[in-house]
Amino acid sequence: MKRGNAALISGLIVGAGQILTNRILAGIVLAVIFYGSIALMFILWKGINPAFWGLLGAWFIVWLYNVIDAYKGVSFDKPPCEKSCPANIAPWVYVNLVATHSTQKYPFVPFFNVLACICPAPCEDECTRRGIDDPLAIRYLKSGVDMTVPTQVGKKGGKRIAVIGAGPSGLTSAYYLCQKGYKVYVFEREDNPGGVLAAFIPEFRLPADVLNADIEMLLNAGIELTCGVEVGAALSVDELLHTHDAVLLATGAWKPTRLGILGEEHALVGIDMLRRIKQGEKPKLGTVGVIGGGNSAMDVARSLRRFGNDVTIYYRRRIEDMPAEKENLHGAQDEGVTIVPLTTPIKIEKNRVAMGRTESLYGRKGSVKVVEGSEFNVTLDAVIIVAVGQEPDSRFVEGFVDVDRFGRIPTRYGKTSCRHIFAAGDVVLGSQTVAHAVGQGMSVAQQIDWTLRHIPRFLGTLMTSSPVPHIAALPVIEAKRLTIPQRPVTERLNDFERVEKDSPPDALRQEACRCLVCPLRYRP
């Protein structure tokens, strides 16, 4: 039965829509509350008084909830893997499709194949299977998913939306807005779309053909893309506001942060080095020190190793506190990168760096202090590559929206201080993962749609329903976690081909069958 029919029936008879759609318990509970209270009121009737008007208001609320509940339909309790996904993906659903060889396709998600390569997989950290042995290889299982292909939707009305930035957040928002019928125009400063994914991520982690295929699917859905246009220079924000109904800022975080130490001008910048390598440069620097513990630091170190450089990473906290993805960290160690934890630079003098030992007692978020008298010198054949993160450069929108001291744009559900300007991705969050960018792109696109259609957020949220997947229960089996196949170190150090290899479908299915299908087994 269609959701609209169920809501109509429940509007006439409370609980009937739920019962007719096989949600019998929910329908009975709502009917008992509504009609039972009416019956009780007749028994205790003492005339119209203030209590009666309060009860009348309560009836209306129950009736309205009953209609909305019938329209939204059945839903599953979100398991830990889904709750922890910044991209709003339901991993347990696509894992189940792989496990059962289902012909059902997983709903399209922008940059899904990119996430299969470089997602940090917080879902695996929360996977319930950890209580038995090891978490599922949830990120890797994306490679076995058959996903729907997006189609172009006819444009409704004449509302136009400008998106500044063709990175993961900007293109994700543009896609969902196109699906809602808006005319969406994306403006990109670089010569190619993809943002940091195209400019910095090495091919051994994210092959260009994977990224380009994901972008091509988005563009085929009706996005109008213009590259080589810098908003704030060739095109002003004011012009976009005059020619579009809404403007979305999704310019990312490209500005490198600095350490603030003496001699820092002698150091190279990590993301600049990654960009030069992506453009074909082959730096042979000799002995190199990389400062930082994130993915940029690992990407710099692993890239330089492929050109024969001797690379050491210095990180101010413990190795287990490094924010880099586990696969990236282990890949760096396997490829001969030395990691020196609890160490930070104090002063840089061309080829010599004064280092200090540090104390970090409370993990990644605790304070770090240099141990007094622990200084030592490191001699390098090349200057240190600084890789400690990036921040947004939002000077081009100052005067239009509020910008904090870190270059980030404060928002409330994607809305900035200017009613026609929205923001999403790293320009709001600071430097985050592609999963965060995709998730932000989804949610902000929804908010833009509600704003342009003058729908209050609470009402839009109430009326939003999720498709109900056809999920099969799986038996609990004893099986070790899939070992993700990788190219030998001696082979991969000679090129930039992807390190991870594909597994056969049977191996993916066996790994997927380890899923406990939490929503069918318990209420997390």
C-alpha positions, 0 to 999 in steps of 0.5 A: 500500500502506498504511503499516501493511502495509508496516511489518508486511511489513518486520518479517517480511522486512527491506527487503520493505516498502520494495521493495513500495512502490517504494522498491527501492533503500532496501529492497535497502540495508537487506536487504544490511546486515541479511542480509549481516551475518548471513551474514558472522557465520556465516562468521566464527563463533567462538562466543558472546562480547561481540562477538556481543551487540554485533552482536545489538544492531546487528541489532535497531537495523537491524531496528527502523529498517527497520520505522519507515522502511517505516511512514513511507514515501517523503519528499522532501529539504526545499528551502530555501523549506521549511526557512526557513518558520517555519510549517512550510509546504512552499511548493514543494508549493502552488506546484507545484499552482498551476503544474500546475492540479492538482485535488489540494488543499493540506492545511489550514493555519491562517491560510493566507490571513492569511499570504498577506497579511502573511507576511514570506516568509523563503522568498523570501529563500532561494529557489533561483531567485535564482541565475537572476533573482528569487525566486518571489512565494511569499507572493502565490501563496498566493492561488491555492491551493485548500486542503482545508476542516477538518472536525470530528472526534469527541471521543475520551475525556474529556481537556480542554485549556484554551488561554489566548489566541485569537491565531494561536498559541493557535487553531492549537494548539487546531485541531490538538488538536481534530483529535486528538480532545481537547475544547479550550476557548479563553479570550480576554480581548478581545471578539473572537478574533484577538489582535494580528491583530484588534487592531492590523494595519491593514485595508489590509494585512489585511482583516477579512473575510480574518482572520474567514474563517480564524478561522471555519474553525478554530472550525467544527472544534470549538473552544469559544471564550469571549471577554471572559474574562481569566484571572488576574482573572475566572478563575484559572489554578488553576481551569483546572488543576483542571478540565483535563488541560493548559493552554496559555498563548498570550497573545502579547506586548502590553506595549510596550517602552520606550526608557528616555530622558528625557521618554518619558512625553510620547510616545504608544505605537504599538500603542495608536495602532493600536488606537484607529485600528482602533476608528474614531478618526481622529487628525489630529496634524500633523507626527509622528515615529515611532521604530522600524523594524518592522512596527508602526512602518510600520503606525502611519506608513501609518495616520497618512498616511491622515488627512493627517498628515506622518510621518517615521520615525526608525530607529537602524540603516540602512534595509536593516536594518529588520525590517519586511516589504519590502512594508510598507516600500516601501508606506510610502515610496510613500505619502509617509512620510519615513525617516531612518536612523541616528538615535535620540531622546535626550530628549523635551520635549513638541513638541521632541525631541533626536536623535542620529546613530548608528553601526551597523557590523554590521547588525541584530544589531550594537551601536548607538552615538550619535556624540559631538556629533551631537545636533540638535533636531526640532520636531513638531506632535505628540508622537512615536509610539514603536513599538519592539516589544512584550514579554509580560506574564506576571504572571498566571502567576508562581508557576505557571511560570518567567518570565524578566526580559523576561516570556517563559516558558522552555520545552522543546518547549512544556513549561514548569516546570509539567508540566501547563502548556505555552506557545507563540507570542510569550509564549515567543519575544517579539514575532515574526511570525504565521508563527512563531506558527502554527509554534509552535502546530503543534509545541506541539499535537503535544507536548501530544498526546504528553505526554497519551498518554505517548509519548516525544518521540523515539518520536513523532518517529520515527513521524511521517510527512508525506503525500507530494504528487504533484508534477510536474517543471517545465521551467526557463523564462525569465520575469520575476517577477510584479509584484504589482498595487497600488492607486494611491497617490492612491486608497489614501491616502483609505481603508483598503481593501487595497493589494494587488490580485488577479491573474488565475489565468493570471498566478499560474500563469505565476509558479508555473511559474518554480519550479525544483522543487528536491527533484526537481532536486537535493538542497539 
